Amino acid sequence: MSILSKATGLREGSLYNFFPGGKEEMMEAVVADIDQCVDCH
């Protein structure tokens, strides 16, 4: 979480506001974004 916080400039608490489901929800969002990007090419 600290790496994501530093990379985004958001506090860890703010990340949880965007993703109330926690780390699992964050991972799902990343994977969905990657899938979308791969489908575009």
C-alpha positions as CSV (number, residue, x, y, z in Angstrom):
1,M,0.0,0.0,0.0
2,S,2.8,2.4,0.7
3,I,4.2,1.9,-2.8
4,L,0.8,2.7,-4.3
5,S,0.4,5.6,-2.0
6,K,3.8,7.1,-3.1
7,A,3.1,6.3,-6.8
8,T,-0.3,8.0,-6.8
9,G,0.4,10.8,-4.3
10,L,-2.6,9.7,-2.3
11,R,-2.7,8.7,1.3
12,E,-3.4,5.0,2.0
13,G,-6.7,6.0,3.6
14,S,-7.7,7.8,0.4
15,L,-7.0,4.7,-1.6
16,Y,-9.4,2.8,0.6
17,N,-12.0,5.5,-0.1
18,F,-11.7,4.8,-3.8
19,F,-11.6,1.0,-3.2
20,P,-13.7,0.2,-0.1
21,G,-13.2,-3.5,-0.9
22,G,-9.5,-3.1,-0.1
23,K,-6.6,-4.7,-1.8
24,E,-8.7,-7.3,-3.6
25,E,-10.9,-4.7,-5.2
26,M,-7.8,-2.7,-6.2
27,M,-6.3,-5.8,-7.8
28,E,-9.5,-6.6,-9.7
29,A,-9.5,-3.0,-11.1
30,V,-5.9,-3.3,-12.2
31,V,-6.6,-6.7,-13.9
32,A,-9.7,-5.3,-15.6
33,D,-7.7,-2.3,-16.9
34,I,-5.0,-4.6,-18.3
35,D,-7.6,-6.9,-19.9
36,Q,-9.2,-3.8,-21.5
37,C,-5.9,-2.6,-22.8
38,V,-5.0,-6.0,-24.2
39,D,-8.4,-6.3,-25.9
40,C,-7.7,-3.0,-27.7
41,H,-4.6,-4.2,-29.4
